[in-house]
Amino acid sequence: MALKIITDSASDVPRFLIDKYNLHVIPTPVVIEEKDYFDGETIFPEEFYNILRNGTEIKTYHINSFMFHKHFEPYAKKGDEVIYICFSTGIAGTYNAANIAKQELLEEYPDFDLTIVDSKCASLGFGLVVEEALKLAANNVSKEIILEAVNFFSRNMEHIFTVETLEYLYKGGRLSRTSAIAGGLLDIKPIIEVTDAGALQAIEKVRGRGKSLRRIVEIVGERGKDLKEQTIGLVHGDDKKTLEEVKGMLTEKYGCKNFLESYVGCAIGAHTGPGVIGVIFLSEESPYKNLEKK
């Protein structure tokens, strides 16, 4: 019996971490021209963003209970303890579907120890939570302490995003057609956060790409703690150049030196489009540093 940390592909955990910890990542479905693909398994960000730019219609749906059953059952058979850290319920129905699968499995495997955590985070926000849990598990920290840490990191994770175009927010129903047209004409760039309830919310509107990036960096300074020491998450929608620009601003302004970088994957990228940029960071200093270093 072993303790396993698993997640889903909406966490945007970089490949090197997946390989380092042999992390099980459940892929999110993506529908392209009426055909199902699976994020990080049969479709990858570089290809995905080229398809988006070509105007191809893309849809997403959350991982369903049947898929979860398939991914959870091998652990139930082996008697492993499992912590599944999932996409925010404020954005997707992943958590509820996972719990349906858990209840089904408990009928056959009544001793299956599966804890499903609603991260209230998105993208690399819960990717960073997953990384912290993996570090603790690798140092043989108890499941109870890992769950305490997961709760702390989830609760204090800040996500600040902006998009290059309003087109995909409109297509996804998060923006009216009138607002999208007016915003496009005025070069409006919304600043978007993930709220404490785990939902997406536009908190400011600024004009121009440059101003939106600078405002993101300012918000990091306003909300972040221990920025020189913590790991800052940086995500992009196939726009590495802009990510490097933001990284440089964070380094120069706050002395940030630890970064975890990734693409915004298909699950979220379909609704934000190419050019999305996000910075993810903690609003409180981590009390778990010593446990990670043992």
C-alpha positions as CSV (number, residue, x, y, z in Angstrom):
1,M,0.0,0.0,0.0
2,A,1.3,3.4,-1.0
3,L,0.2,7.0,-0.8
4,K,-0.4,8.4,-4.3
5,I,-1.0,12.0,-5.4
6,I,-2.9,12.4,-8.6
7,T,-4.4,15.3,-10.5
8,D,-6.0,16.2,-13.9
9,S,-4.5,17.9,-16.9
10,A,-6.3,21.3,-16.2
11,S,-3.5,21.7,-13.6
12,D,-1.0,22.4,-16.4
13,V,1.8,20.6,-14.5
14,P,4.9,20.7,-16.7
15,R,6.2,17.5,-18.2
16,F,9.4,17.5,-16.2
17,L,7.5,17.3,-12.9
18,I,5.2,14.6,-14.2
19,D,8.3,12.5,-15.1
20,K,10.2,13.4,-11.9
21,Y,7.4,12.2,-9.6
22,N,5.7,9.7,-11.9
23,L,2.6,11.7,-11.5
24,H,-0.7,10.3,-12.7
25,V,-2.5,13.1,-14.6
26,I,-6.1,12.3,-15.7
27,P,-6.6,14.0,-19.2
28,T,-9.3,16.5,-19.8
29,P,-11.4,15.8,-23.0
30,V,-11.3,18.3,-25.9
31,V,-13.6,18.0,-28.9
32,I,-12.1,19.2,-32.2
33,E,-14.4,18.9,-35.3
34,E,-16.6,16.4,-33.4
35,K,-13.7,14.1,-32.5
36,D,-12.6,13.6,-28.9
37,Y,-9.0,14.2,-27.9
38,F,-7.4,14.1,-24.5
39,D,-5.3,17.0,-23.2
40,G,-1.7,16.0,-22.7
41,E,-2.3,12.5,-24.1
42,T,-3.6,12.8,-27.7
43,I,-3.5,16.6,-28.1
44,F,-0.7,18.9,-26.9
45,P,-0.6,22.7,-26.5
46,E,1.7,23.6,-29.4
47,E,-0.6,21.8,-31.8
48,F,-3.7,22.9,-30.0
49,Y,-3.0,26.7,-30.3
50,N,-2.3,26.4,-34.0
51,I,-5.7,24.7,-34.4
52,L,-7.3,27.6,-32.4
53,R,-5.7,30.2,-34.6
54,N,-7.0,28.5,-37.7
55,G,-10.6,29.2,-36.5
56,T,-11.5,25.5,-35.9
57,E,-14.3,25.1,-33.5
58,I,-13.2,23.5,-30.2
59,K,-15.3,22.4,-27.3
60,T,-14.4,21.0,-23.9
61,Y,-16.3,18.9,-21.3
62,H,-15.2,17.9,-17.8
63,I,-13.9,14.4,-17.0
64,N,-17.0,12.2,-16.4
65,S,-17.6,9.6,-13.7
66,F,-16.9,6.7,-16.0
67,M,-13.5,8.1,-16.8
68,F,-12.7,8.7,-13.2
69,H,-13.8,5.1,-12.4
70,K,-11.3,3.8,-14.9
71,H,-8.4,5.9,-13.5
72,F,-9.2,5.3,-9.8
73,E,-9.9,1.6,-9.9
74,P,-6.3,0.3,-10.2
75,Y,-5.5,2.1,-6.9
76,A,-8.5,0.6,-5.3
77,K,-7.5,-2.9,-6.4
78,K,-4.0,-2.4,-4.9
79,G,-5.2,-0.8,-1.7
80,D,-3.3,2.4,-2.2
81,E,-4.2,5.6,-0.4
82,V,-5.0,8.4,-2.9
83,I,-5.3,12.1,-2.8
84,Y,-6.8,13.5,-5.9
85,I,-6.4,17.3,-6.3
86,C,-8.9,18.6,-8.8
87,F,-10.0,21.6,-10.9
88,S,-12.2,24.2,-9.1
89,T,-15.9,23.4,-8.8
90,G,-16.4,27.1,-9.5
91,I,-15.3,26.5,-13.1
92,A,-16.0,22.8,-13.9
93,G,-18.0,19.8,-12.7
94,T,-14.9,17.7,-12.2
95,Y,-15.2,17.4,-8.4
96,N,-18.8,16.1,-8.5
97,A,-18.0,13.5,-11.2
98,A,-15.0,12.3,-9.2
99,N,-17.2,11.8,-6.1
100,I,-19.8,9.8,-8.1
101,A,-17.0,7.5,-9.2
102,K,-15.7,7.2,-5.6
103,Q,-19.1,6.1,-4.3
104,E,-19.4,3.5,-7.1
105,L,-15.9,2.1,-6.2
106,L,-16.6,2.0,-2.5
107,E,-19.4,-0.5,-3.2
108,E,-16.9,-2.9,-4.6
109,Y,-13.8,-1.8,-2.6
110,P,-15.2,-0.6,0.8
111,D,-11.7,0.0,2.2
112,F,-10.6,2.3,-0.7
113,D,-9.0,5.4,0.9
114,L,-9.6,8.2,-1.6
115,T,-9.6,11.8,-0.7
116,I,-10.9,14.2,-3.3
117,V,-9.8,17.8,-2.9
118,D,-11.6,20.7,-4.6
119,S,-8.6,23.0,-5.0
120,K,-10.7,26.1,-5.8
121,C,-7.8,26.8,-8.2
122,A,-7.3,26.7,-12.0
123,S,-4.4,26.0,-14.3
124,L,-1.0,26.1,-12.7
125,G,-2.7,27.4,-9.5
126,F,-3.5,23.8,-8.6
127,G,-0.4,22.6,-10.4
128,L,1.6,24.4,-7.7
129,V,-0.6,22.8,-5.0
130,V,0.1,19.4,-6.6
131,E,3.9,20.1,-6.6
132,E,3.8,21.0,-2.9
133,A,1.9,17.8,-2.1
134,L,4.4,15.7,-4.2
135,K,7.4,17.3,-2.3
136,L,5.8,16.4,1.0
137,A,4.9,12.9,0.0
138,A,8.5,12.3,-1.3
139,N,9.7,13.2,2.2
140,N,7.3,10.7,3.8
141,V,5.1,13.3,5.4
142,S,1.8,11.9,6.7
143,K,-1.3,12.1,4.7
144,E,-3.0,14.3,7.3
145,I,-0.2,16.9,7.1
146,I,-0.2,16.8,3.3
147,L,-4.0,17.4,3.3
148,E,-3.4,20.4,5.7
149,A,-0.8,21.7,3.3
150,V,-3.0,21.2,0.3
151,N,-5.7,23.2,2.0
152,F,-3.3,26.0,3.0
153,F,-1.8,26.3,-0.5
154,S,-5.2,26.1,-2.2
155,R,-6.7,28.8,0.1
156,N,-3.8,31.2,-0.4
157,M,-3.1,30.8,-4.1
158,E,-3.6,33.9,-6.2
159,H,-4.3,33.7,-10.0
160,I,-4.0,36.9,-12.1
161,F,-4.6,36.5,-15.9
162,T,-5.1,38.7,-18.9
163,V,-6.0,37.8,-22.5
164,E,-4.8,39.1,-25.8
165,T,-8.2,38.9,-27.5
166,L,-11.8,38.9,-26.2
167,E,-13.0,36.6,-28.9
168,Y,-12.7,33.4,-26.9
169,L,-14.3,34.8,-23.7
170,Y,-17.2,35.7,-25.9
171,K,-17.4,32.3,-27.6
172,G,-17.3,30.7,-24.2
173,G,-20.3,32.7,-23.0
174,R,-18.3,34.7,-20.4
175,L,-18.7,38.0,-22.4
176,S,-21.6,39.5,-24.3
177,R,-21.2,40.2,-28.0
178,T,-21.7,43.9,-27.4
179,S,-18.9,44.0,-24.7
180,A,-16.6,41.9,-27.0
181,I,-17.0,44.3,-29.9
182,A,-16.7,47.4,-27.8
183,G,-13.7,46.0,-25.9
184,G,-12.0,45.1,-29.2
185,L,-12.5,48.5,-30.6
186,L,-11.1,50.2,-27.5
187,D,-8.3,47.6,-27.0
188,I,-9.7,46.7,-23.6
189,K,-7.8,43.9,-21.8
190,P,-9.5,42.5,-18.7
191,I,-7.6,41.6,-15.6
192,I,-9.1,38.3,-14.4
193,E,-8.7,36.5,-11.1
194,V,-9.8,33.2,-9.6
195,T,-12.0,34.1,-6.6
196,D,-11.9,32.6,-3.2
197,A,-14.9,30.5,-4.3
198,G,-12.9,29.2,-7.3
199,A,-14.7,31.1,-10.0
200,L,-13.3,33.4,-12.8
201,Q,-14.0,37.1,-12.3
202,A,-12.8,40.2,-14.2
203,I,-11.6,42.7,-11.6
204,E,-10.3,45.5,-13.8
205,K,-10.2,46.6,-17.4
206,V,-7.2,48.4,-18.9
207,R,-6.4,49.6,-22.4
208,G,-3.6,48.0,-24.2
209,R,-1.5,44.8,-23.9
210,G,1.5,46.6,-22.3
211,K,-0.6,48.2,-19.6
212,S,-2.4,45.0,-18.8
213,L,0.9,43.2,-18.2
214,R,2.3,45.9,-16.0
215,R,-0.9,45.9,-14.0
216,I,-0.6,42.2,-13.4
217,V,2.9,42.7,-12.1
218,E,1.6,45.5,-9.8
219,I,-1.1,43.2,-8.4
220,V,1.5,40.5,-7.6
221,G,3.3,43.1,-5.5
222,E,0.1,44.2,-3.8
223,R,-1.1,40.7,-2.9
224,G,2.0,38.5,-2.7
225,K,4.1,37.6,0.3
226,D,7.7,36.3,0.4
227,L,8.0,36.8,-3.3
228,K,11.8,36.4,-3.4
229,E,11.6,32.9,-1.9
230,Q,8.3,31.4,-3.1
231,T,7.9,29.7,-6.5
232,I,6.0,31.9,-8.9
233,G,3.8,30.2,-11.5
234,L,3.9,31.6,-15.0
235,V,1.5,30.4,-17.7
236,H,1.0,31.4,-21.3
237,G,-1.1,30.6,-24.4
238,D,1.7,29.9,-26.8
239,D,3.3,33.3,-26.2
240,K,6.7,32.5,-24.6
241,K,8.0,36.0,-25.6
242,T,5.5,37.8,-23.5
243,L,5.9,35.3,-20.6
244,E,9.6,36.2,-20.6
245,E,8.8,39.9,-20.5
246,V,6.6,39.4,-17.5
247,K,9.2,37.2,-15.8
248,G,11.8,39.9,-16.3
249,M,9.5,42.5,-14.7
250,L,8.9,40.3,-11.7
251,T,12.6,39.6,-11.3
252,E,13.5,43.3,-11.6
253,K,10.7,44.7,-9.4
254,Y,10.5,42.1,-6.6
255,G,13.6,40.0,-6.8
256,C,11.7,36.8,-7.8
257,K,14.0,34.0,-8.7
258,N,12.0,30.8,-8.5
259,F,9.6,30.2,-11.3
260,L,7.5,27.3,-12.6
261,E,6.5,27.8,-16.2
262,S,3.9,26.1,-18.4
263,Y,1.4,26.4,-21.2
264,V,-2.2,27.1,-20.4
265,G,-3.5,23.7,-21.5
266,C,-6.4,22.8,-23.7
267,A,-9.0,22.7,-20.9
268,I,-8.7,26.4,-20.2
269,G,-7.0,27.6,-23.4
270,A,-10.1,26.8,-25.4
271,H,-11.9,29.6,-23.5
272,T,-9.1,32.1,-23.2
273,G,-7.4,31.8,-26.6
274,P,-3.8,32.3,-27.8
275,G,-1.9,34.9,-25.9
276,V,-3.4,34.4,-22.5
277,I,-0.8,35.2,-19.7
278,G,-1.1,34.4,-16.1
279,V,0.9,34.8,-12.9
280,I,0.2,32.5,-9.9
281,F,1.6,33.1,-6.5
282,L,1.0,32.8,-2.7
283,S,-0.6,35.6,-0.6
284,E,0.9,34.1,2.6
285,E,4.3,32.7,3.4
286,S,4.5,28.9,3.4
287,P,4.8,27.2,6.8
288,Y,5.8,24.0,5.2
289,K,9.3,24.8,3.9
290,N,11.2,22.8,6.5
291,L,9.1,19.7,5.8
292,E,9.9,19.9,2.1
293,K,13.6,20.2,2.7
294,K,14.1,17.2,4.9
